Amino acid sequence: MSGVWTFKNGVVRLVENPAGSDSNQSSSQRKKVLVHTSTDEVMTSYSVLERKLLALGWERYYDDPDLLQYHKRSTVHLISLPRNFSKFKSMHMYDIVVKNKNIFDVRDTTA
């Protein structure tokens, strides 16, 4: 995960791969995808992702209507995702990767 931390109006944010030069501009605009490493399957929807997470022992929480949340009983980890898949960003993908080592990977799209 690369980028620059910015501070604006009292809020600190990570701006991923800022387009600082023309040579980096095309790579910084590439979309990221979450890939299940053992099958090389791209997670194209929450239903596909949920099947993988449930198979890994994650349980769905239904407490917050605005989020999809998953918890694993054997850990303190909680995965929180926006309900709308179009708002599924690389920060959510990296969160899943960190909490499921060697199971998922975040990759640049080829197109």
Secondary structure, 3 states (H helix, E strand, C coil): CCEEEEEECCEEEEEECCCCCHHHHHHHCCCEEEEECCCCEECCCHHHHHHHHHHCCEEEECCCCCEEEEEECCCCCEEEEECCHHHCCHHHHHHHHHHCCCCEEEEECCC
